[in-house]
Amino acid sequence: MSGFTVDWLTLREPADVAARSMSITRLAADSLPPGVVHALDLATGTGSNVRCLAPHLPAHQDWLLVDADERLLAELPERMRRAALPPRARLETRRVDLSRLDLAEIVDGRGLVTASALLDLVSDEWIAAVSRLCRRASAVVLFALTYNGRLDLSPVEPEDGRVGALVNRHQRTDKGFGPALGPDAPARAEDHLARLGYDVTRAPSDWVLAPDQGELQRQLIDGWAAAATAIEPGEARRIDQWRTRRQAHVAAGRSRLVVGHDDLAGTIRDS
């Protein structure tokens, strides 16, 4: 998986924080055993997930933050120094090829395994393998901001449904982990975890983007147009016309976008 820039992750972070389900966060935090929280953040990027979660967890935290992208990991020390982390939070970063199915060396011994905006990019086989490792470690899991395929765009344009369908087809292409689950990821993750004995709770964590979030909207629209064209090059002209009209709505301050996501927590079922 590649292609995420520091600028993009910085731009999306406020929308991520606003969208997250606090009920799911509290459920995961309240399910942790007493003592030090040994936590793993998969595909940490610049650490947004940790900055969001840490204030809600017990004060004594031992984090392992892993990503395959050295550029993103290089941003972590300064960004974490500026964050409101608990004084007893200890952070270790490590470059890891997360496309591998055998990640036992980073999952074992962790009481909390978490990720943000990851599961829709990975394969069903990958989610199954990581779920088994989490169960073996008896870890609480918290997967936030998994795209679920829902796009509600306002004002409505005639091509919105077609472009959305093409985007969702693109979401299922290989992102470095095998064929990606895309919008099917929340349900498949729930199924895998439930079969392993987890109690799983899901809640919406939609991005609701107002007209004053124009730059994020502009980048999303351009990205959607590019993804749709990659799937159906023969519709490039129609898609570009759609993109031009949607960008005009953004420029005029009348565009609102809802991008559907789910947050998911899994706790070990009482025996």
Rosetta blueprint (number, residue, H / E / L):
1 M L
2 S L
3 G L
4 F L
5 T L
6 V H
7 D H
8 W H
9 L H
10 T H
11 L H
12 R H
13 E H
14 P H
15 A H
16 D H
17 V H
18 A H
19 A H
20 R L
21 S L
22 M H
23 S H
24 I H
25 T H
26 R H
27 L H
28 A H
29 A H
30 D H
31 S L
32 L L
33 P L
34 P L
35 G L
36 V L
37 V E
38 H E
39 A E
40 L E
41 D E
42 L E
43 A L
44 T L
45 G L
46 T L
47 G L
48 S H
49 N H
50 V H
51 R H
52 C H
53 L H
54 A H
55 P H
56 H H
57 L L
58 P L
59 A L
60 H L
61 Q E
62 D E
63 W E
64 L E
65 L E
66 V E
67 D E
68 A L
69 D L
70 E H
71 R H
72 L H
73 L H
74 A L
75 E L
76 L H
77 P H
78 E H
79 R H
80 M H
81 R H
82 R L
83 A L
84 A L
85 L L
86 P L
87 P L
88 R L
89 A E
90 R E
91 L E
92 E E
93 T E
94 R E
95 R E
96 V L
97 D L
98 L L
99 S L
100 R L
101 L L
102 D L
103 L L
104 A H
105 E H
106 I H
107 V H
108 D L
109 G L
110 R L
111 G L
112 L E
113 V E
114 T E
115 A E
116 S E
117 A L
118 L L
119 L H
120 D H
121 L H
122 V L
123 S L
124 D H
125 E H
126 W H
127 I H
128 A H
129 A H
130 V H
131 S H
132 R H
133 L H
134 C H
135 R H
136 R H
137 A L
138 S L
139 A L
140 V E
141 V E
142 L E
143 F E
144 A E
145 L E
146 T E
147 Y E
148 N E
149 G E
150 R E
151 L E
152 D E
153 L E
154 S E
155 P L
156 V L
157 E L
158 P L
159 E L
160 D H
161 G H
162 R H
163 V H
164 G H
165 A H
166 L H
167 V H
168 N H
169 R H
170 H H
171 Q H
172 R L
173 T L
174 D E
175 K L
176 G L
177 F L
178 G L
179 P E
180 A L
181 L L
182 G H
183 P H
184 D H
185 A H
186 P H
187 A H
188 R H
189 A H
190 E H
191 D H
192 H H
193 L H
194 A H
195 R H
196 L L
197 G L
198 Y E
199 D E
200 V E
201 T E
202 R E
203 A E
204 P E
205 S L
206 D L
207 W E
208 V E
209 L E
210 A L
211 P L
212 D L
213 Q L
214 G H
215 E H
216 L H
217 Q H
218 R H
219 Q H
220 L H
221 I H
222 D H
223 G H
224 W H
225 A H
226 A H
227 A H
228 A H
229 T H
230 A H
231 I H
232 E L
233 P H
234 G H
235 E H
236 A H
237 R H
238 R H
239 I H
240 D H
241 Q H
242 W H
243 R H
244 T H
245 R H
246 R H
247 Q H
248 A H
249 H H
250 V H
251 A H
252 A L
253 G L
254 R L
255 S L
256 R E
257 L E
258 V E
259 V E
260 G E
261 H E
262 D E
263 D E
264 L E
265 A E
266 G E
267 T E
268 I E
269 R L
270 D L
271 S L
